[in-house]
């Protein structure tokens, strides 16, 4: 006569635990990539809105003066145009990637102005470059790493590196 051993279930098998861990890992990877894409899109939108705001403020302040003598980060920070989330350390305007990432200066003999963004990551460089087209934007010229962007797609594709400097130049 054989003895029947009555085994009670006393937990999960190793295989069941491994399946759950793999499923959780896949879900975490999906959520993480979606969050990073959202954060990147949000940063690009902040830059585009910030450029528009700064451009409008410059034209409001200097539009009747015929030149941009005295234009600087400090003069822009003294007004109400630069939002609190763009204010960095003393005298600095920050972009989403750097506390000292934006510099505003007169250029071209003071008849133009330039807004320079530094430390722009590659993917954001592509996204900003495509959103702010030099032919349709209110900026006279756009450069990426000191190269003028003329034909948006090829120029942006060929000039965005791992870390970038983007300059946006405008005129009255």
C-alpha positions in Angstrom: 0.0 0.0 0.0 1.3 3.4 -1.0 1.2 6.3 1.3 -0.4 9.4 -0.2 1.4 12.5 0.9 -0.8 15.5 1.2 1.2 18.5 0.3 -0.2 21.9 1.0 0.7 24.8 -1.3 3.1 26.8 0.7 4.1 29.6 -1.7 5.0 30.5 -5.2 7.3 28.5 -7.4 10.5 30.0 -8.7 9.0 30.1 -12.2 6.0 32.1 -11.1 8.2 34.6 -9.3 10.4 35.0 -12.4 7.4 35.6 -14.7 6.1 38.3 -12.4 9.5 40.0 -12.2 9.8 40.0 -16.0 6.4 41.5 -16.4 7.1 44.2 -13.9 10.4 44.9 -15.6 8.7 45.3 -19.0 6.1 47.6 -17.5 8.7 49.8 -15.8 10.7 50.1 -19.1 7.6 51.2 -20.9 6.6 53.7 -18.3 10.1 55.1 -18.0 10.5 55.6 -21.8 7.1 57.4 -21.9 8.1 59.6 -19.0 11.4 60.6 -20.6 9.6 61.4 -23.9 7.1 63.5 -22.0 9.9 65.3 -20.2 11.8 66.0 -23.4 8.6 67.3 -25.2 7.9 69.5 -22.2 11.4 70.9 -22.3 11.2 71.7 -26.0 7.8 73.4 -25.5 9.3 75.5 -22.6 12.2 76.6 -24.9 9.9 77.6 -27.8 7.6 79.5 -25.4 10.5 81.1 -23.7 12.0 82.3 -27.0 8.7 83.8 -28.0 8.3 85.5 -24.7 11.9 86.9 -24.7 11.5 88.1 -28.3 8.2 89.9 -27.5 9.8 91.5 -24.5 12.8 92.7 -26.4 10.7 94.2 -29.1 8.4 95.9 -26.5 11.4 97.4 -24.7 13.6 98.3 -27.7 11.2 98.6 -30.5 11.1 102.4 -30.5 14.8 102.8 -29.9 16.0 101.5 -33.3 18.8 99.6 -31.8 19.6 97.1 -29.0 22.3 99.0 -27.1 22.2 97.9 -23.4 20.4 94.7 -24.1 21.6 92.0 -21.7 20.4 89.3 -19.4 20.4 91.8 -16.6 18.1 94.3 -18.4 15.7 91.5 -19.3 15.7 90.1 -15.7 14.9 93.6 -14.3 11.6 93.6 -16.2 8.7 91.2 -15.7 9.2 89.3 -18.9 11.4 86.5 -17.6 9.3 84.0 -15.7 10.4 82.6 -12.4 11.1 79.1 -13.8 13.6 80.7 -16.2 15.5 82.7 -13.6 18.7 81.1 -12.6 21.6 82.3 -10.4 22.2 86.0 -10.1 22.0 87.6 -13.5 21.4 84.3 -15.3 18.5 83.0 -17.4 18.3 79.3 -17.4 17.1 76.8 -19.9 15.9 73.3 -19.0 19.4 71.9 -19.2 21.6 74.5 -17.6 21.3 77.2 -14.9 23.3 79.6 -17.1 21.9 78.3 -20.4 20.5 81.5 -22.0 22.5 84.6 -23.0 20.8 87.6 -24.6 23.0 90.1 -26.4 22.9 92.8 -29.1 24.6 91.7 -32.3 25.4 93.0 -35.8 26.4 96.5 -34.7 23.5 96.7 -32.3 20.8 96.5 -35.0 20.0 92.8 -34.2 19.8 90.8 -31.0 20.8 87.2 -30.4 19.3 84.7 -27.9 21.8 81.9 -27.3 20.9 78.6 -25.7 23.8 76.4 -24.6 24.0 72.8 -23.4 21.1 71.7 -25.6 21.0 67.9 -25.8 20.9 66.3 -29.3 17.3 65.1 -29.5 16.0 68.5 -28.1 18.2 70.2 -30.7 16.5 68.3 -33.5 13.0 69.0 -32.0 13.7 72.8 -31.5 15.3 73.1 -34.9 12.3 71.6 -36.6 9.8 73.7 -34.6 11.5 77.0 -35.1 12.0 77.1 -38.9 14.1 80.1 -40.0 11.9 80.6 -43.1 8.6 80.8 -41.1 9.7 82.0 -37.6 10.1 85.6 -36.5 13.9 85.1 -36.2 16.1 86.4 -39.0 18.6 83.5 -38.6 19.1 80.4 -36.5 22.5 78.8 -36.0 23.4 75.4 -34.5 27.0 75.1 -33.3 27.9 78.3 -35.4 26.4 76.9 -38.6 23.5 78.8 -40.2 20.3 76.8 -40.6 19.0 77.5 -44.1 17.2 74.3 -45.2 15.6 73.1 -42.0 15.6 69.3 -42.1 19.1 68.6 -43.7 20.8 71.4 -41.8 19.3 70.5 -38.4 20.1 66.8 -39.1 23.7 67.5 -40.0 24.5 70.0 -37.3 23.0 68.7 -34.0 25.7 67.0 -32.0 25.6 65.4 -28.6 25.6 68.8 -26.8 24.7 72.0 -28.8 24.7 75.7 -28.8 21.7 77.2 -30.6 21.5 80.9 -31.4 18.4 82.8 -32.6 18.9 86.2 -34.1 16.2 88.8 -34.6 15.8 92.3 -35.9 13.3 95.2 -35.4 
